[in-house]
Amino acid sequence: MENVKFKVKSIGQIGIVVEDLQKAVKNYWDNFGIGPWSIYTAAPPDLTDTFVRGEPASFSMKLAFTKAGSIMIELIQPLEGESIYNEFIREKGGGLHHIATYEVEDMNKALSSLEKEGIKVLQKGKWRGASFAYLDTEKILGIIIELVKRTGEFPTPEATYP
C-alpha cells in the first residue's frame, strides 16, 4: 500500500459516452429494463471552470443517470464545444468511458497529489456545485478514472425516461 498513488475507496458510477442520448436511454430501458432515467443538460452557466488538458474550454453535454443496484450509470452525449467525450466518439464510436469515485474530500489536494505522481487531468469542471475531474489513466488501467466531489442532492431533472 505504501506505493499507492491514490486510494479509490469505492466505485460509484460507470460512464458511457453515446452519440444519441434519447436512443440510448430507450435501448437500455426496452432491452434490459435499466432505468428510469433522469435527464439533464450540463451547459454554461451551470457548467463552469471547465478545462480540457489544462486549457480553458467551453463545452456542453446531455446527461442521463439511473441506478443499477448500488452503481450509478451515466450516459453522456456531447453537444457543443470540444471535450474528451467528442474525442472518444471520434476514436471509438462511443461506449464505456470511465468509472467514478465519489469519495473525494478535497479535489485540489487529490489532483495535486496525482499530478506529482505523473497522472494528469484530461478534463475538469464544476456542474451545479459538484466538482469533477477525469484522469489520464487509460494507458495504465485501460479506462479513465473520474473523481467527483458532490455537494448535496441531484437537482430536479429536466426530463425522465420512460
N, C-alpha and C positions, 0 to 999 in steps of 0.2 A: 504493500500500500504506500510505502514512502516515495515511490516514483510516480504515483498517480498525479496527473496534471490538474485534473478537476474531477470531483466525485459527483456523478449523476446518481441521485438517491432514488429517483423513480422516473418512469416514462409515463407522461400524462396524455400524450397526443401523438397521432400519426398524421402527417400532412401529405396530401395528394394534390398535385397540380393537374388541372384539367383545362381543356380548350373551351368547353361549353358547360357551365355550371348547372344550368337547368336540365340539360340532358343527363348529366352525371347523377344528380340527386334522384331523378326519375329512375335511372338504371339501378342504383343502389336500393331504392325502395321496392321497385317492381320485381327485381330478380332475387333479392336477398332479405327483404324486409328490414333493411338498415335505415333508420330514421325514427321519428320525424326530424326534419332538418330546420334549423334556424338560419336564415339568410340575411347577410349584411353587405353593405358596400363600404369598403375602407378606402377613403379618399380624403384629401385636404378639405376642410380644416380639421377634421377629426384624426387624420393621419399626419403626424408631424415628425420633425427631427429625423428625416429619412436619409439614409446614406447607402450607397452601393459601392463596395470595395473602397471605402474611405472617402469617397467623393459625395457631396450633397446631390441628391437625386429626388425627382418628383415622380411618383408612380401611384397607381391605384389598383385595387383588385376587388373582385366579388368573392365573398367567403360564405361557406355553409358549414355548420357544426352540428354534430349529433354525438351521442354516447353509444358505445357498444361495450357493455359491461362497465368496467372502470376506465376504459380508454376513450378519449375524445377523438373523433375523426374530423379532420378539417379538409374541406375541398377548397382549392384556390384557383380562381380564373383571373389571370392578369387582364387589366383593362388598358389604362393609359400609362405611358412612360416606360422607360427601360428598367427591368428588375431581374433578379435571379429566376423569377418564375418564367418570364419570356425566354430567357436563355435555356431553361430546362425544356420548355416545349420545343424550341428550335432543335436542340440536341437530341432529345429523347421522345418527343411527341407527347409528353405528359406521363403521369404515373407517380409511384411512391417517391416522395421528395425529401421528407425529413421526419425525424422523431423529436419530440419536445419534452423538456422537463420544466415544471413549474416551481421547482424548489429553490429558485434563485432569490436570495435575500437582498443582495447588493449587486446590481447589474454592472456598475462601473468597476467594482473590485474584481468581479469574476472575469470580465473581459480583459482587464489589465493583467491579471494573473495568467490568463490563457495566451495573450499576446507575447508575454515574456517567455513562454514555452514554445513560441513559434506557431501558434494556432491563431490565424487571422479571422477577422469578421468579414463575411461576404456581404451582408445586408443587415441594417438595423433601423429601428424607428420606434415610434410610440403611437398607439392607437387607443383613443379614449382612455388614456391614463395608464394603460398597460405597456410595458417596455418589451421589445423582442429583439433578438439578435441571432442571426444564422451564422454558424461557424464553418470554416473551411475544413471540414473533416471527411469529405467524400473520398479522398485518396487513401486515407488511413483507415476508415471504417466502412467505406462503400455507401455511406449515406451522410447527409448533412444533419448536424445536431442543432436544434433551436433552443435557446434559453429564453424563458419568459418570466417576467415579474409582473404578476397580476395585481390589480388593485380593485377590490370589490367584485361584484357580480357582472355578468354579461348584460348589456343593455337590451331593451326590447327589440326583437328582430324586425326588420322592415317587411319580411315575408317569411312564410313557412311552407314546407312541402312534406307530406301531402297536406 
